[in-house]
């Protein structure tokens, strides 16, 4: 990753960029929108390819941008191409890339310890992934023997897996949820078609007696079912258009390529196919039921009573039960996601994110990047921002927890044997200015904090986290112990542990703590003297007394008053950082909850409709029961027991299915098991309450029937 500063033509800006070899874009099969891609790796003449977003934002989409010269970190680059708007580089740390320049591999040839390169390759059609992995393993094993500790753990990973990432299980779960909702909706339509067919049973019998063939009648009913299904599919497309527009706003931002989701010819073909298929599948049974083999029997049965045949009653009961089973599975899934989200919010990040704002200040390419000026400039930035009204405290760190890079460095503990290269311990490496821990309210558990006197002229000191202390000094006091990040020789630089801080979330919200070290920035020669842009910036953090976003402009102004050419970028609050860290499970929870709510509503409508229709078929029977002395409670109990029996059977089947199917959610849950007892207890109770209400309404109407009116009905 390359983070150069772009100056000229507006406010200074820190870019996310990459250096690539000339064959990268041809390998990916991507053509530029304008111009060409980089043609050489040598640094001179320096060529640059722009992303479409940067071209639009910085150059107004000017086609004449090709051949123009711009300065990145003070060095000239010639713009040779612009990439198309849909091009997104490989979806990991490089997704924000807005510029590409040539990569010169010569300076890296002598350094085998670097791990900052990613290698891409396109396999021949006759080579499998397993064959490629086996060949890479052979090559790296030979290199490992020749250069121990520098070629471990190299794997071949399909780029498609990087695109999908860890979202595949969640997307499959959501796809299953959509399927369940579709089946429940289809079951409701089948109920309606059965009721309609029952009402027309006498009509169909007459038509059959007059010579209509059964195949023609079945074809008519299937046609009606298909038309109804296609109309529903059309309405679904309209709702899908609205939903797609709302999806990016709900998305956490790390769902790959979510902005490219659109309705195209493939989606249209899929919707038409599914609509026709479901129309035929769920219309065939009502069609067959409505075309009796013996029209004479249907004419004798009478209009409505025929509709209450035992076979149709059993079919309706089966459909209602299946609806409740599927609704329960979806509700259990949504319940598990809600429980998981509650567990995520209960995670302690180690620091207090409330009212903390951060922004990156880069000195690369400016006069403040000179080694003799950096430390003084950083001190001036801190002092200027501290005087802003509303700022309680201010400090800086190299990479913001949860939102920045995580650099890992191997280290050695003084007085302990040097382990083999493959077993060398490592820790997350942070550099901080004085006051960082108090600003983010990361508690210091032992020892002292970093002070302004901890500079290059003082004894090197370091602060470690709890995990580091517990892992390497489990029964002793780490204060005063020493570690080094160098190889052991006469010039080894030893760092003395002066404090222990609480574990803080670093890379992932749900990841367990890892050893972490905090080095005083004023003692980190690399951050004060290294000319590389990778070391020429700090991430400012400030705690405010109110909404930190309101102070963004003022803080930027105080920094630019010192040096107008310094880019101030990546402005965010720590609460936003925490929100992004938990956004993906929250997004899945919202979608699962929506699907579950729709399923619950459809299931309730289904049982209500079936019970209402069943009561209408039994009007005369209920009238007779009331005339013979049955009380209102007896009628209520009769109808409710009949409906609840179906719901209970469906619920039992749903519980078994949920126990089996929710195991697929293991990878997207946190702090809750797929068989969580509380969820599996509360969801059936809630669903049972809905079923009881859906049964009670038609039962109450049945209990209020006037027996004389009921006896006169057909």
C-alpha positions in Angstrom: 0.0 0.0 0.0 1.2 3.5 -0.9 -0.2 6.7 0.7 1.2 9.7 -1.2 0.1 13.3 -0.7 -1.4 15.0 -3.7 -0.7 18.8 -3.7 -1.8 21.5 -6.2 -5.2 22.3 -7.7 -7.0 22.4 -4.3 -6.6 21.4 -0.8 -3.7 18.9 -0.2 -5.0 15.3 -0.1 -3.7 12.0 1.1 -4.4 9.2 -1.4 -4.7 5.5 -1.2 -2.5 4.2 -4.0 -0.7 1.1 -5.2 2.5 0.4 -7.0 2.1 -2.4 -9.6 4.1 -4.2 -12.2 3.2 -3.3 -15.8 1.5 -6.7 -16.4 -1.0 -6.3 -13.5 -3.9 -4.8 -15.4 -3.5 -7.1 -18.5 -3.5 -10.0 -16.1 -6.8 -8.8 -14.5 -8.2 -8.3 -18.0 -9.2 -4.7 -17.4 -8.8 -2.0 -20.0 -8.5 1.7 -19.0 -11.3 4.1 -19.8 -8.8 6.7 -21.1 -5.2 6.3 -22.2 -3.2 3.3 -21.1 -1.9 1.5 -18.1 1.7 1.9 -16.7 4.2 0.5 -19.2 7.4 0.3 -17.0 8.5 -0.3 -13.5 11.4 2.0 -13.3 10.9 5.1 -11.3 11.8 7.5 -14.1 9.8 8.7 -16.0 7.1 8.1 -13.4 3.7 7.1 -14.8 0.4 7.3 -13.0 -3.1 5.8 -13.6 -6.1 7.4 -12.0 -9.2 5.9 -10.7 -12.5 7.1 -12.2 -13.5 8.7 -8.8 -10.2 10.6 -8.4 -10.4 11.8 -12.0 -13.9 13.1 -11.5 -13.2 14.6 -8.0 -9.8 16.2 -8.7 -9.8 16.9 -12.4 -13.6 17.4 -13.1 -13.6 14.5 -15.5 -11.4 16.4 -18.0 -10.5 14.1 -21.0 -7.4 16.2 -21.5 -5.9 15.0 -18.2 -3.7 12.6 -20.1 -0.1 13.8 -20.2 -0.6 16.2 -17.4 2.0 16.3 -14.6 1.1 16.2 -10.9 3.2 15.9 -7.8 2.9 13.1 -5.2 5.0 13.6 -2.1 6.8 16.3 -4.0 7.8 14.0 -6.9 6.5 14.5 -10.5 4.2 11.9 -12.1 2.7 11.9 -15.6 -0.9 10.8 -15.9 -1.1 8.1 -18.6 -4.6 6.6 -18.0 -7.9 6.6 -16.2 -9.7 3.4 -15.1 -13.4 2.7 -15.7 -15.9 3.6 -12.9 -16.8 -0.1 -12.2 -13.2 -1.1 -11.6 -12.4 -2.0 -8.0 -9.0 -3.5 -7.1 -8.8 -6.8 -5.3 -11.2 -6.5 -2.3 -9.0 -6.4 0.8 -6.8 -3.5 2.0 -6.6 -2.1 -1.6 -10.3 -1.5 -2.2 -9.9 2.3 -1.6 -7.1 2.6 -4.2 -7.4 5.7 -6.3 -4.1 5.7 -8.2 -1.6 3.2 -9.5 2.1 3.7 -10.4 4.9 1.4 -11.5 6.6 -0.9 -9.0 10.4 -1.0 -9.0 11.4 -4.4 -7.5 15.1 -3.7 -7.4 15.3 -2.0 -3.9 13.4 -5.0 -2.5 15.7 -7.7 -3.9 18.2 -7.5 -1.0 15.5 -7.6 1.7 14.0 -11.0 2.2 12.2 -10.0 5.5 9.7 -7.7 3.8 6.2 -9.1 3.4 4.5 -6.1 1.7 4.0 -7.6 -1.8 1.0 -9.6 -3.0 1.5 -11.8 -6.1 -1.3 -12.3 -8.6 -1.3 -15.0 -11.3 -3.7 -16.4 -13.8 -3.7 -20.2 -14.0 -3.7 -21.9 -17.3 -7.0 -23.7 -18.1 -5.5 -27.1 -17.6 -4.0 -26.3 -14.2 -6.1 -26.8 -11.1 -5.8 -24.9 -7.8 -4.5 -28.0 -6.1 -1.7 -28.3 -8.6 -0.8 -24.7 -8.3 -0.7 -25.0 -4.5 1.5 -28.1 -4.7 4.0 -26.4 -7.0 4.1 -23.3 -4.8 4.7 -25.5 -1.7 7.6 -27.2 -3.5 9.2 -23.9 -4.5 8.8 -22.3 -1.0 10.1 -25.3 0.8 13.3 -25.1 -1.2 13.5 -21.3 -0.4 12.8 -22.0 3.2 15.8 -24.3 3.4 18.0 -21.7 1.7 16.5 -18.6 3.6 15.0 -19.9 6.9 12.0 -18.0 8.3 11.2 -16.0 5.1 8.9 -18.2 3.1 6.4 -19.7 5.5 2.7 -20.2 5.1 2.4 -19.2 1.4 -0.9 -20.3 0.0 -2.7 -20.0 -3.3 -6.1 -18.4 -2.9 -8.7 -17.8 -5.7 -9.4 -14.1 -6.2 -13.1 -15.0 -6.1 -12.7 -16.0 -2.5 -11.2 -12.6 -1.8 -14.2 -11.0 -3.5 -16.7 -13.0 -1.4 -14.6 -13.2 1.7 -16.4 -14.2 4.9 -19.7 -12.9 3.5 -20.5 -16.2 1.7 -22.1 -18.0 4.7 -24.2 -15.0 5.6 -25.4 -14.6 2.0 -26.3 -18.3 1.8 -28.3 -17.9 5.0 -30.1 -14.9 3.6 -30.8 -16.7 0.4 -32.4 -19.5 2.4 -34.5 -17.0 4.3 -35.7 -15.6 1.0 -36.6 -19.1 -0.2 -38.6 -19.7 3.0 -40.5 -16.4 2.6 -41.3 -17.4 -1.0 -42.6 -20.8 0.1 -44.8 -19.3 2.8 -46.2 -16.8 0.3 -46.8 -19.6 -2.2 -48.6 -21.6 0.5 -50.9 -18.7 1.1 -51.7 -18.4 -2.6 -52.4 -22.1 -2.7 -54.9 -21.6 0.2 -56.6 -18.9 -1.8 -56.7 -21.1 -4.9 -58.1 -24.0 -2.9 -60.9 -21.8 -1.4 -61.7 -20.4 -4.8 -61.7 -23.8 -6.4 -64.0 -25.1 -3.7 -66.4 -22.2 -4.3 -66.5 -23.1 -8.0 -66.8 -26.8 -7.5 -70.5 -26.9 -8.5 -69.8 -24.7 -11.5 -66.9 -27.0 -12.6 -69.1 -30.1 -12.1 -71.8 -28.6 -14.4 -69.2 -27.7 -17.1 -67.9 -31.3 -16.8 -71.3 -32.7 -17.2 -71.8 -30.6 -20.3 -68.7 -32.1 -21.9 -65.7 -30.1 -20.8 -62.6 -32.3 -20.5 -60.7 -32.5 -17.3 -57.4 -31.6 -19.0 -59.0 -28.3 -20.3 -60.2 -27.4 -16.8 -56.9 -28.1 -15.3 -55.2 -26.0 -18.0 -57.6 -23.1 -17.2 -56.8 -23.2 -13.5 -53.1 -23.5 -14.1 -53.3 -20.5 -16.5 -55.1 -18.5 -13.8 -52.5 -19.5 -11.2 -49.6 -18.6 -13.5 -51.1 -15.2 -14.3 -51.6 -14.5 -10.6 -48.0 -15.6 -9.9 -46.6 -13.4 -12.7 -48.5 -10.4 -11.4 -47.0 -11.1 -8.0 -43.6 -11.4 -9.5 -44.1 -8.0 -11.2 -45.1 -6.4 -7.9 -42.0 -8.0 -6.4 -39.8 -6.5 -9.0 -41.2 -3.0 -8.1 -40.5 -3.6 -4.5 -37.0 -5.0 -5.4 -36.1 -1.7 -7.2 -37.0 0.2 -4.0 -35.1 -2.3 -1.9 -31.9 -2.1 -4.0 -31.9 1.6 -3.7 -32.1 1.4 0.0 -29.6 -1.5 0.3 -26.4 0.5 0.0 -27.6 2.9 2.7 -28.1 -0.1 5.1 -24.9 -1.8 4.0 -21.9 -1.7 6.4 -19.6 -0.8 3.5 -17.6 -4.0 3.6 -20.1 -6.2 1.7 -18.1 -6.7 -1.6 -19.5 -5.0 -4.7 -22.9 -4.2 -3.1 -23.0 -1.0 -5.1 -23.1 -3.0 -8.3 -26.3 -4.8 -7.4 -28.9 -4.1 -10.1 -31.8 -5.6 -11.9 -30.6 -6.9 -15.3 -31.9 -9.3 -17.9 -30.7 -12.3 -15.8 -32.7 -11.2 -12.8 -35.7 -10.6 -14.9 -35.4 -14.0 -16.5 -35.0 -15.5 -13.0 -38.1 -13.7 -11.6 -40.2 -14.8 -14.6 -39.0 -18.4 -14.3 -39.6 -18.6 -10.6 -43.0 -17.0 -10.9 -44.1 -19.4 -13.6 -42.6 -22.4 -11.7 -44.3 -21.5 -8.4 -47.5 -20.7 -10.1 -47.6 -24.1 -11.7 -46.3 -26.1 -8.7 -48.7 -24.4 -6.2 -51.6 -24.3 -8.7 -51.6 -27.9 -9.7 -53.2 -29.3 -6.6 -56.1 -26.8 -6.5 -56.5 -27.4 -10.2 -56.8 -31.2 -9.7 -59.0 -30.8 -6.7 -61.4 -28.5 -8.6 -61.9 -30.9 -11.5 -63.7 -33.9 -10.0 -63.7 -37.2 -11.8 -67.4 -37.7 -11.0 -69.5 -34.5 -11.6 -72.6 -36.3 -10.3 -71.2 -36.6 -6.8 -70.2 -32.9 -6.8 -73.6 -31.8 -7.8 -75.2 -33.9 -5.0 -72.8 -32.5 -2.4 -74.0 -28.9 -2.8 -72.1 -25.7 -3.1 -70.2 -25.2 0.0 -70.2 -28.4 1.8 -68.3 -30.0 -1.0 -65.5 -27.6 -0.4 -65.0 -29.0 3.1 -64.0 -32.5 1.8 -61.5 -34.3 4.1 -58.8 -34.4 1.5 -58.9 -30.6 1.0 -59.0 -30.1 4.8 -55.9 -32.2 5.3 -54.1 -30.4 2.5 -54.9 -27.0 4.0 -53.8 -28.2 7.4 -50.5 -29.5 5.9 -49.8 -26.1 4.2 -50.6 -24.1 7.4 -48.3 -26.4 9.4 -45.5 -26.0 6.9 -45.9 -22.2 6.9 -45.5 -22.2 10.7 -42.5 -24.5 10.5 -40.7 -22.2 8.1 -41.7 -19.1 9.9 -40.3 -20.5 13.1 -37.0 -21.3 11.4 -36.7 -17.7 10.2 -37.7 -16.3 13.6 -35.1 -18.4 15.3 -32.5 -17.2 12.9 -33.5 -13.6 13.5 -33.5 -14.2 17.2 -30.0 -15.6 17.1 -28.8 -12.6 15.1 -30.4 -10.2 17.7 -28.8 -12.1 20.5 -25.4 -12.0 18.7 -25.7 -8.3 18.1 -26.4 -7.8 21.8 -23.3 -9.8 22.6 -21.3 -7.7 20.2 -22.5 -4.4 21.8 -21.5 -5.9 25.2 -17.9 -6.3 24.1 -15.5 -4.0 25.9 -13.2 -2.3 23.4 -10.8 -1.5 26.2 -11.0 2.2 25.5 -13.9 4.8 25.6 -14.9 5.8 22.1 -17.4 8.4 23.1 -16.6 12.0 22.1 -13.3 11.1 20.4 -12.4 12.4 16.9 -9.4 11.3 14.8 -7.8 12.4 11.6 -4.6 11.6 9.7 -1.9 14.3 9.3 0.7 13.5 6.7 3.9 15.4 6.2 5.1 13.4 3.2 6.3 15.7 0.4 6.2 18.8 2.6 9.0 20.8 4.3 7.9 19.3 7.6 9.0 15.8 6.5 12.6 16.7 7.0 14.0 14.6 9.9 15.1 17.6 11.9 11.6 19.2 11.7 9.1 16.3 12.2 9.2 16.0 16.0 8.8 19.8 16.5 6.0 19.9 14.0 4.1 17.1 15.7 4.5 18.8 19.0 3.2 22.1 17.5 0.2 20.3 16.1 -0.7 18.8 19.5 -0.3 22.2 21.2 -2.4 24.0 18.6 -5.2 21.5 18.7 -5.1 21.5 22.5 -6.1 25.2 22.5 -9.3 24.6 20.6 -12.3 25.3 22.7 -14.1 22.1 23.5 -11.0 19.9 23.2 -10.2 18.2 26.6 -7.1 16.3 25.6 -5.2 15.4 22.4 -2.5 13.0 21.3 -1.5 10.9 18.4 -0.9 7.2 17.3 0.4 5.7 14.1 -2.6 3.5 13.3 -6.0 3.9 14.8 -7.4 0.8 16.5 -10.0 -1.1 14.5 -9.6 1.4 11.6 -6.0 1.4 10.5 -3.2 -0.9 9.5 -1.8 -3.3 12.1 1.9 -3.8 11.9 3.3 -6.9 13.4 7.0 -7.0 14.5 9.0 -10.0 15.8 10.8 -9.4 19.1 13.1 -11.0 21.6 12.9 -11.0 25.4 16.2 -10.3 27.1 17.8 -13.3 28.9 15.8 -15.9 27.0 17.0 -18.3 24.2 16.6 -17.1 20.7 13.9 -19.2 19.1 14.1 -20.5 15.5 12.9 -18.1 12.8 9.6 -20.0 12.4 8.8 -19.7 16.1 9.8 -16.1 16.6 7.1 -14.3 18.7 5.5 -11.2 17.3 3.4 -8.3 18.6 1.3 -5.5 17.1 3.5 -2.4 16.9 2.1 1.0 17.8 3.9 4.4 18.2 2.2 7.0 20.3 2.7 10.5 21.6 2.4 11.4 25.3 -1.2 11.5 26.5 -2.6 8.9 24.1 -3.9 6.5 26.8 -5.6 9.3 28.8 -7.2 10.7 25.6 -8.8 7.5 24.5 -9.2 6.4 28.2 -7.3 3.2 27.9 -6.4 2.4 31.5 -2.8 2.1 32.6 -2.8 -0.9 34.9 0.8 -0.8 36.1 3.9 1.4 35.8 4.0 4.9 34.3 2.8 6.6 31.2 5.0 7.8 28.3 6.2 11.4 28.9 7.5 14.2 26.8 11.1 13.5 27.9 11.0 10.0 26.3 12.8 11.1 23.2 15.8 10.0 21.2 18.2 11.2 23.9 16.5 9.1 26.6 16.6 5.4 27.4 14.2 3.6 25.0 11.0 2.6 26.8 7.9 0.7 25.8 4.4 0.0 27.2 2.9 -3.4 26.7 -0.7 -4.7 27.0 -2.1 -7.2 29.4 -1.9 -10.1 26.9 1.8 -9.4 26.3 2.5 -9.4 30.0 0.4 -12.5 30.8 2.0 -14.4 27.9 5.6 -13.7 28.6 5.7 -12.9 32.3 2.7 -14.9 33.6 3.9 -15.0 37.2 6.3 -12.1 37.4 6.3 -8.3 37.1 7.2 -7.1 33.6 8.1 -3.6 34.7 11.8 -3.1 34.1 12.2 -6.1 31.8 13.6 -5.5 28.3 12.7 -6.5 24.8 14.3 -5.8 21.4 13.0 -5.7 17.8 16.5 -6.2 16.4 18.8 -9.1 15.9 21.2 -9.8 18.8 24.6 -8.1 18.2 26.8 -5.4 19.8 24.4 -2.7 18.5 21.1 -4.2 19.6 18.6 -1.6 20.9 16.8 -2.7 24.0 13.5 -1.3 25.1 12.6 -1.2 28.8 9.0 -2.0 29.8 7.7 0.9 31.9 4.0 0.2 31.9 1.1 -2.2 31.2 -2.2 -1.1 29.7 -5.5 -2.8 29.4 -6.1 -5.0 26.3 -7.8 -3.0 23.5 -9.5 -4.1 20.3 -7.1 -3.7 17.5 -7.9 -5.3 14.1 -11.3 -7.0 14.6 -14.1 -6.5 17.1 -14.5 -10.2 17.8 -10.8 -11.2 17.7 -9.1 -12.3 21.0 -6.4 -10.0 22.3 -2.9 -10.3 20.9 0.4 -9.0 22.3 0.7 -5.3 21.6 3.5 -2.8 22.3 3.3 1.0 22.4 6.6 2.8 21.6 7.0 6.5 22.2 6.9 8.2 18.8 9.6 10.6 19.9 11.9 7.6 20.4 10.9 5.8 17.1 13.7 6.9 14.7 11.8 5.3 11.8 8.9 7.8 12.4 11.2 10.8 12.7 13.9 10.0 10.2 12.7 7.5 7.6 12.0 9.3 4.2 9.3 6.7 3.3 5.7 8.0 3.2 4.7 5.0 5.2 6.3 6.6 8.3 5.6 10.3 7.5 2.2 10.7 9.2 0.4 10.5 12.5 -3.2 9.8 13.4 -4.4 12.6 15.6 -6.9 11.7 18.4 -8.8 14.4 20.4 -11.4 14.0 23.2 -14.0 16.7 23.2 -16.6 17.9 25.7 -19.4 17.7 23.1 -20.1 16.3 19.6 -16.5 15.9 18.1 -17.8 16.3 14.6 -18.6 19.9 15.2 -14.9 20.7 15.8 -13.6 19.1 12.6 -13.2 22.4 10.7 -11.6 24.2 13.6 -9.1 21.5 14.2 -8.2 21.3 10.5 -7.7 25.1 10.5 -5.3 24.9 13.5 -3.2 22.3 11.7 -3.2 24.2 8.4 -2.1 27.4 10.2 1.2 25.6 10.8 1.6 24.2 7.3 -1.1 24.7 4.6 0.5 21.9 2.4 -0.2 19.2 5.0 -3.1 16.9 4.0 -5.6 16.2 6.8 -7.7 13.1 5.9 -9.6 10.1 7.1 -11.6 12.2 9.6 -13.8 10.0 11.7 -15.0 9.6 15.3 -14.2 6.6 17.4 -17.9 5.9 17.8 -18.1 5.7 14.0 -15.1 3.3 14.0 -16.8 1.0 16.5 -20.0 1.3 14.5 -18.2 0.1 11.3 -16.6 -2.8 13.3 -20.1 -4.0 14.2 -21.9 -3.0 11.1 -21.8 -6.2 9.2 -23.6 -8.4 11.8 -26.1 -5.5 12.3 -26.8 -5.5 8.6 -27.4 -9.2 8.6 -29.6 -8.9 11.6 -31.8 -6.2 9.9 -32.3 -8.3 6.8 -33.0 -11.5 8.8 -35.5 -9.6 11.0 -37.2 -8.2 7.9 -37.6 -11.6 6.4 -38.7 -13.1 9.7 -41.3 -10.3 10.2 -42.7 -10.9 6.7 -42.7 -14.7 7.3 -44.5 -14.2 10.6 -47.1 -11.9 9.0 -47.7 -14.3 6.1 -48.0 -17.3 8.5 -50.5 -15.4 10.7 -52.5 -14.4 7.6 -52.4 -18.0 6.4 -53.7 -19.5 9.6 -56.3 -16.7 9.9 -57.5 -17.2 6.4 -57.7 -21.0 6.7 -59.5 -20.8 10.0 -61.9 -18.2 8.7 -62.7 -20.3 5.6 -63.0 -23.5 7.7 -65.5 -21.7 10.0 -67.5 -20.5 7.0 -67.8 -24.1 5.8 -69.1 -25.2 9.2 -71.7 -22.5 9.6 -74.6 -24.9 9.6 -72.8 -27.3 11.9 -72.0 -24.6 14.4 -75.6 -23.3 14.2 -76.8 -26.8 15.1 -74.3 -27.0 18.0 -75.4 -23.6 19.4 -79.1 -24.6 19.0 -78.5 -27.8 20.9 -77.0 -25.9 23.8 -73.3 -25.4 23.0 -72.0 -22.3 24.9 -69.9 -19.6 23.3 -66.9 -20.9 25.2 -67.4 -24.4 23.7 -67.4 -22.9 20.2 -64.3 -20.8 20.9 -62.5 -23.8 22.4 -63.5 -26.0 19.4 -62.2 -23.6 16.8 -59.1 -22.6 18.7 -58.0 -26.1 19.5 -58.4 -27.1 15.9 -56.2 -24.2 14.7 -53.6 -24.5 17.5 -53.2 -28.2 17.0 -52.0 -27.4 13.4 -49.7 -24.6 14.7 -48.2 -26.8 17.4 -47.4 -29.6 15.0 -45.9 -27.1 12.5 -44.0 -25.5 15.4 -42.5 -28.8 16.5 -41.4 -29.6 13.0 -39.9 -26.1 12.7 -38.0 -26.5 15.9 -36.3 -29.7 14.6 -35.6 -27.9 11.3 -34.2 -24.9 13.1 -31.9 -27.0 15.2 -30.5 -28.5 12.0 -30.4 -25.5 9.8 -29.1 -22.8 12.2 -25.8 -24.6 12.4 -25.1 -22.9 9.0 -25.1 -19.6 10.9 -22.2 -20.5 13.2 -19.7 -18.4 11.3 -21.8 -15.2 11.5 -22.8 -15.5 15.2 -20.9 -14.1 18.1 -21.3 -14.9 21.8 -24.3 -17.2 21.2 -24.6 -20.8 20.1 -26.8 -21.9 17.1 -28.8 -23.9 19.6 -29.3 -21.1 22.1 -31.8 -22.2 24.7 -33.3 -18.8 25.4 -33.9 -18.1 21.7 -35.4 -21.6 21.1 -37.7 -21.0 24.1 -38.9 -17.5 23.4 -39.5 -17.7 19.7 -42.0 -20.6 19.8 -43.9 -18.8 22.6 -44.1 -15.6 20.6 -45.1 -17.5 17.5 -47.7 -19.4 19.5 -49.2 -16.1 20.7 -49.6 -14.9 17.1 -51.2 -18.2 16.2 -53.6 -18.0 19.1 -54.6 -14.5 18.0 -55.1 -15.6 14.4 -57.3 -18.5 15.6 -59.2 -16.4 18.2 -60.6 -13.8 15.7 -62.5 -16.3 13.5 -63.4 -18.4 16.6 -65.0 -15.3 18.2 -67.0 -14.7 15.1 -68.2 -18.3 15.0 -69.2 -18.1 18.7 -71.4 -15.1 17.9 -73.3 -16.9 15.1 -77.1 -16.6 15.3 -78.3 -20.3 15.1 -81.4 -19.4 13.0 -79.3 -17.6 10.5 -76.8 -20.4 10.4 -79.4 -23.1 9.9 -81.0 -21.2 6.9 -77.5 -20.8 5.2 -76.6 -23.1 2.4 
